Amino acid sequence: MRYAILLTGSGGQGVLSAGTSLAASAATLAHATYVPWYGAAQRGGVARCSVVLSDETILSPLPGLYNAIIAMNENACQKSLSELKHGGVIIRNSNRCTGRISADAILVDVPADDLASEAGSPRLANMVLAGALMGFVGIIELEDVEDVMLAKLAAKDPALAEMNKKALQLGFAWGSDPEHVIELEEKEVSNSKYSLEKTTVGELLDTPELRAIVERIAPQILEHPLIEAGRMFKISDALPYMKDMITKEQLEQFRNELEKIE
């Protein structure tokens, strides 16, 4: 058995920390590799790491295609889809990932920011997503990861160790629930002129037809104090900063009307 996981997000989101925890917890599988990509991660750029788990000798730590992707944000998720095997698993932070996915895959949307806050700190979203993967796939025992976490943190910060443990447990429970699993089918990419994934905030503000749709469905987002500063962002990348200003129903209505424009 060989299982390859790609963890991806931005610097500061704990991508590499989650990867080391998963790799260090795979004692029952006999073999594990961990390969980080640092890049510009410390400056908020893309942070990635590859974890391969196996009960046999691992000849290469770079698998080419992955069985599962853990995605911390929208940009990281969309950029990594081409590296997922057909029928693979996507565990994504639904508080920051809102775009449609065109892939033959299984999707588990996890409100990781919300669950992390429930665990004690919004910075624990990485542990929530790691827990969700374990809950869905069942390849690593939850207790093994908890033991690694406690060994690493308990002596330095017992309170933080307990929060990490709770984050893992909340994620595990979410990933274990079949109601949270969505089977996706690969679809043709939309040829519409506008979409959340390819239209920028600047275009939204400057195109009367688009602005009129926002003013009718969710005018409150136009009052966001940073909306002008976000002109260069794709709408899907900007949405996590507006999650408290627009409902899922409003977002879906906006998406549908946006894509109808020719």
C-alpha angles and dihedrals in degrees: 000000000000124000124183123198129190116201114194139173139104132308111279096029095100097249095142093043092054090048094053090048092053093046093047091049096056096090092126090060093054096221135056136158130197124196119178128199107207102177110143092335094128090058094051096270125134115305119196139168136181123220121188120189123190144157088219134055111292108227095187129021090205108074101184093220125037133223091213141016125204107199123191098187143013099259093050092047097052094045093053101048093093089061094058122100117239107273092019127145127258116197106185138173102248091195088068104021115071105146125111116257121219104196143109093250148112114255127204110186110202124188087220098166091053094046091046090054088050088053091054108270135045088220090073095075088110091061092046091056092045089052091049091054091051091047093052102037100031093208096128126039114244090224091058092057091044090053091052091048094049092046091052100042111019096084094045101038118000092182092055090047090055092048090052089050092051091048090053091049094049091049092046091053091049094049092046093058110094090206089072094056121099124188110216131202126208109253135185113270111257114258093202117132093237134032139155090254099051106025118088127222087244092058089048092054096042101042109081093206093054095042090052090057091052092047090054100043107029112359091165093077090064086065093059106128093227101041094106091050090054097059094118094054124096109245091246090055092049096048096082088065090054100042092119092051102055132043125225089248092053091047093052091048090050092048093051095048091045093055093048092066112103 
